Amino acid sequence: MSEITREQVEHLAGLARIALTPDEIDKLTGELGHIVDSIAKVTEAVSADVPATSHPIPLANVFRDDVVGETLTQEQALRGAPEHDGTRFKVSAILGEEQ
């Protein structure tokens, strides 16, 4: 069993400026003790021949070749726009910016 005490929980709560009731202090004392005990168990399993890992499986980026495909012409793209000026889409100003 860990050595987390009520006084330590009260001290930490004071540093964090968190008001705790006596019941909350009792509950957190037990919960923090359980967390410390769990970390101690994991630490026991670690040895020099076990490499540290951040992911259970290796991560790799998946890349694909860029392939040129069919694209819309400017006229085709603008044809479906609610508003345009002939060369660009027209959109409403955002964030109060006027142009």
Residue pairs with C-beta under 8 A, 6 or more apart in sequence:
1 33
1 37
2 32
2 33
2 34
2 36
2 37
2 40
3 33
4 29
4 32
4 33
4 36
5 29
6 25
6 26
6 29
8 29
9 20
9 25
9 28
9 29
9 32
10 20
10 25
13 19
13 20
13 25
13 28
20 28
74 87
78 84
78 86
78 87
78 89
81 89
81 90
83 89
83 90
83 91
84 90
93 99
